[in-house]
Amino acid sequence: MVAIAGADAVDLDEVVALAGGRLAAQGGWPDAEALLDRVPANGVLLVEAAGVPAELLAAGLDRITEAVEARGLPLVVAFAPDAIDPVAAALLGLDAVLLCDPTRVERVAALALAGQRSAAPSGSAWRESEAERLRRLNEEVARIAEVLAKLASNGPPGEGGAVGDRRRGYGGEQPDDAPQDPQAIRRVIRARRMRDMFFPAGLFEDPAWDMLLDLYAAELEGLKVSVSSLCIAAAVAPTTALRWITRMTDLGLLQRKPDPADRRRAFMVMSGQARTAMRNYLAAVARAGLPVA
C-alpha cells in the first residue's frame, strides 16, 4: 500500500499492518504525484485528507482521480466533514471507499477489503459476488417500482415478470394528482426526525428514503442539493450516507451534477426513473387516503 497523508494523519503503519498489508511508501500531499507512481500493481492507495488546505487538496485530488481512472487503483480516502463536497465531487463514482471522520476500526476494515479486492484476479469470485449483489439490488428496486406503478393505476400487485419488464414500472405517464407541495414533503421529513427525540438513536435509520424525500422536496422548491447537504438529510453518519449515495447512483436513482461555478462541489439530483417512481408512490398513497411514510 502507498499512503498520501496530511499532518493530522493517524499512525498509518499500525493501521495498514492490522489490515494485513504493508506500507510500501508514505508521504505528504506536496509529494502526491511522485507517490502515485510508486503504487505497485495490485496495490492499494490510501489517502488521508484531514487538515489539508483547500487548494492543495483540490490539486491533489485531480492527480489522484487521473491515476485511479487510468490504472484502476483501489482507493481508500479518509477526510474531515468539511471536505465532503470536494472529495465527493472528485471521487464519487470511482472505485473508492470514502470514510468521513473514520474510527481506526473503520480504516482497518476498509483497507482489508480494498486489499482483498486488489489481490483478487480479474473475474474472480470477489468480483462475481459484487456483481451478484448489485444484480439483487437492481431486482429489488425494480420489484418495488412495479408494485408502485400498479398501485398508482389501482391494480393489484402481481408476481413474476422479468427484470427488464419490471424496470418499466418507473416509466409511463406521471399522474395528475401527484402531490406537488414541497412543504408537505418537508413536514414528512420533520415528523421522521422527531422520532429520534423519543426513541434510541439509529433505530429508524432509512437513509435511502430520507435522501429521496429531501431531493424531491428540493426539486419542487427549485433548490440544488450538495453532497454534504444530502449527507445531513440522510440522518446517518456521513460515511454511511456516502455509501448509500454511491449505491443509489449505481442503481440509477441518483445522478451527480458538477457545479459549473465551483469544480470542488457537485450537486445530487433524482434520476428521471426515481422522480417518476416518487410521483407514482405519492399519488397512490394520496388516492388511498394514507400518509406518506
C-alpha positions in Angstrom: 0.0 0.0 0.0 1.0 3.6 -0.6 -0.3 6.4 1.6 -0.7 10.1 0.9 -1.2 11.7 4.3 -1.7 15.2 5.8 -0.2 16.4 9.0 -3.2 15.2 11.0 -2.9 11.5 9.9 -3.0 8.7 12.3 -0.3 6.1 12.8 -0.7 4.5 9.3 1.9 1.8 9.8 -0.1 0.2 12.5 -3.4 0.6 10.6 -2.1 -0.9 7.5 -0.5 -3.8 9.4 -3.8 -4.5 11.2 -5.4 -4.7 7.8 -2.9 -7.3 6.7 -0.9 -5.1 4.4 2.4 -3.5 4.2 3.1 0.2 3.8 5.5 0.5 0.8 5.7 4.3 0.7 4.2 7.2 2.6 4.5 11.0 2.1 2.7 14.3 2.2 0.3 15.9 -0.2 3.0 18.0 -1.9 4.6 14.7 -2.9 1.3 13.2 -4.2 2.3 12.9 -7.8 5.5 11.1 -7.1 3.8 8.8 -4.6 1.2 7.8 -7.2 3.9 6.4 -9.4 5.1 4.2 -6.6 1.8 2.3 -6.1 2.6 -1.3 -7.1 0.5 -3.5 -9.4 -2.4 -4.9 -7.3 -1.7 -2.2 -4.7 -4.0 0.0 -2.7 -3.8 3.8 -2.4 -4.6 5.2 1.0 -5.4 8.9 1.1 -5.6 10.9 4.4 -7.1 14.3 3.7 -7.8 15.6 7.1 -6.3 19.0 7.7 -5.1 19.5 4.1 -5.5 23.1 2.8 -8.3 23.5 0.2 -6.1 24.4 -2.7 -3.6 21.7 -2.0 -6.4 19.2 -1.6 -8.0 20.2 -4.9 -4.8 19.9 -6.8 -4.0 16.5 -5.2 -7.5 15.1 -5.8 -7.1 16.0 -9.5 -3.9 13.9 -9.7 -5.4 11.1 -7.7 -8.5 10.9 -9.9 -6.4 10.7 -13.0 -4.3 7.9 -11.6 -7.3 5.9 -10.2 -9.1 6.1 -13.6 -6.0 5.3 -15.6 -4.8 2.4 -13.5 -7.9 1.1 -11.8 -6.4 1.5 -8.4 -8.5 0.6 -5.3 -8.7 3.8 -3.2 -9.5 4.4 0.4 -9.9 8.1 1.4 -10.3 9.4 4.9 -11.3 13.0 5.4 -13.0 15.5 7.8 -16.7 16.5 7.4 -15.7 19.9 6.0 -14.2 18.2 3.0 -17.2 16.1 2.0 -18.0 18.3 -1.1 -14.6 18.5 -2.7 -13.8 14.8 -2.0 -17.2 13.7 -3.3 -17.0 16.0 -6.4 -13.7 14.4 -7.4 -14.1 10.8 -6.3 -17.7 9.8 -6.1 -18.4 7.1 -8.6 -14.8 5.8 -8.8 -13.6 2.6 -7.2 -13.2 4.4 -3.9 -14.2 3.9 -0.3 -15.0 7.3 1.2 -14.5 7.5 5.0 -15.7 10.7 6.7 -14.1 11.2 10.1 -13.5 7.4 10.5 -12.5 5.4 13.5 -9.4 3.2 13.5 -11.6 0.2 13.1 -13.3 1.7 10.0 -9.9 2.4 8.5 -8.7 -1.1 9.1 -11.8 -2.7 7.7 -11.8 -0.6 4.6 -8.1 -1.3 3.9 -8.6 -5.0 4.4 -11.5 -5.1 1.9 -9.6 -3.0 -0.6 -6.5 -5.2 -0.2 -8.6 -8.3 -0.8 -10.2 -6.8 -3.9 -6.9 -5.7 -5.2 -5.3 -9.1 -4.8 -8.2 -10.9 -6.5 -7.6 -11.6 -10.2 -10.0 -10.2 -12.8 -13.2 -12.3 -13.0 -12.6 -13.8 -9.6 -15.2 -14.8 -7.0 -14.8 -11.4 -5.3 -15.9 -9.5 -8.4 -18.6 -12.0 -9.2 -20.0 -11.6 -5.7 -20.0 -7.8 -6.2 -21.9 -8.2 -9.4 -24.4 -10.6 -7.8 -25.0 -8.1 -5.0 -25.7 -5.3 -7.5 -28.0 -7.6 -9.5 -30.1 -8.4 -6.5 -30.3 -4.7 -5.5 -31.5 -3.9 -9.0 -34.1 -6.6 -9.0 -35.4 -5.4 -5.6 -35.7 -1.8 -6.8 -37.4 -3.0 -10.0 -39.9 -5.1 -7.9 -40.8 -2.1 -5.8 -41.2 0.1 -8.9 -43.6 -2.5 -10.3 -45.7 -2.6 -7.2 -45.9 1.2 -7.0 -46.8 1.5 -10.7 -49.7 -1.0 -10.2 -50.9 0.8 -7.1 -50.9 4.1 -9.0 -53.2 2.5 -11.6 -55.5 0.9 -8.9 -54.5 -2.5 -10.0 -53.4 -5.3 -7.5 -49.7 -6.0 -7.4 -48.9 -9.3 -9.1 -46.0 -11.6 -9.2 -43.4 -12.7 -11.7 -42.1 -10.9 -14.7 -38.6 -10.4 -15.9 -36.4 -7.7 -14.5 -36.4 -5.9 -17.9 -40.2 -5.7 -17.7 -40.2 -4.6 -14.1 -38.0 -1.6 -14.9 -40.8 -0.2 -16.9 -42.6 0.5 -13.7 -40.6 3.7 -13.5 -41.9 4.9 -16.8 -45.3 5.8 -18.1 -47.3 9.0 -17.7 -47.0 10.9 -14.5 -50.3 11.0 -12.5 -52.0 14.4 -12.5 -52.9 14.0 -8.8 -49.4 13.5 -7.5 -48.7 15.9 -4.6 -46.7 18.9 -5.6 -46.5 20.8 -2.3 -42.8 20.7 -1.1 -43.9 21.8 2.4 -46.0 18.7 2.7 -42.8 16.7 2.0 -40.8 18.8 4.5 -43.4 18.0 7.1 -43.0 14.3 6.5 -39.2 14.7 6.9 -39.7 16.7 10.1 -42.0 14.0 11.5 -39.4 11.3 10.7 -36.7 13.3 12.5 -39.0 13.8 15.6 -39.0 10.1 16.2 -35.3 10.3 17.1 -36.3 12.5 20.1 -38.2 9.7 21.7 -36.5 6.5 20.6 -32.9 5.3 20.7 -30.6 6.7 18.1 -30.3 4.7 14.9 -33.5 2.7 15.5 -35.2 4.2 12.4 -32.3 4.7 10.0 -33.6 4.7 6.5 -31.1 6.9 4.6 -32.2 6.0 1.1 -35.8 7.1 1.7 -34.7 10.2 3.7 -32.5 11.3 0.8 -35.2 10.7 -1.8 -37.7 12.8 0.2 -35.2 15.6 0.6 -34.3 15.6 -3.1 -37.9 15.6 -4.2 -38.8 18.5 -1.9 -35.7 20.4 -3.1 -36.7 19.8 -6.7 -40.2 21.1 -6.1 -38.7 24.2 -4.5 -36.2 24.7 -7.3 -33.2 24.2 -5.0 -29.9 22.5 -5.6 -28.6 19.9 -3.1 -24.9 19.5 -2.5 -23.4 16.1 -1.5 -22.8 17.4 2.1 -26.4 18.7 2.4 -27.7 15.3 1.2 -25.5 13.5 3.8 -27.1 15.7 6.5 -30.6 14.8 5.1 -29.7 11.1 5.3 -29.7 11.4 9.1 -26.9 8.8 9.4 -23.1 9.0 9.8 -21.5 10.7 6.7 -19.6 7.6 5.7 -22.8 5.6 5.7 -24.6 8.4 3.7 -21.8 8.4 1.1 -22.0 4.7 0.8 -25.8 4.9 0.1 -25.3 7.8 -2.3 -22.9 5.6 -4.3 -25.2 2.6 -4.2 -28.2 4.6 -5.3 -26.2 6.2 -8.1 -25.1 2.8 -9.3 -28.8 1.7 -9.3 -29.7 4.7 -11.4 -31.8 6.5 -8.8 -29.4 9.4 -8.2 -27.3 11.5 -10.6 -24.3 13.7 -9.8 -24.2 17.1 -11.5 -20.9 19.1 -11.2 -21.3 22.7 -10.0 -20.3 24.8 -13.1 -19.3 27.7 -10.7 -17.1 25.6 -8.4 -15.4 22.3 -9.6 -14.8 21.4 -5.9 -18.5 20.9 -5.4 -21.2 18.6 -7.0 -24.9 18.6 -6.7 -27.1 15.5 -6.4 -30.4 15.1 -8.3 -33.0 12.4 -8.7 -32.9 10.5 -12.0 -36.0 10.5 -14.2 -36.9 7.0 -13.2 -36.6 7.8 -9.4 -38.7 11.0 -9.9 -41.5 9.1 -11.7 -41.5 6.4 -9.1 -41.8 9.0 -6.3 -44.7 10.7 -8.1 -46.4 7.4 -8.6 -46.0 6.5 -4.9 -47.2 9.8 -3.7 -50.2 9.7 -6.0 -51.0 6.1 -4.8 -51.0 6.9 -1.1 -53.0 10.1 -1.7 -55.7 8.2 -3.5 -55.8 5.6 -0.8 -56.0 8.3 1.9 -52.8 7.2 3.5 -50.0 9.3 5.0 -46.6 9.4 3.3 -44.4 7.0 5.3 
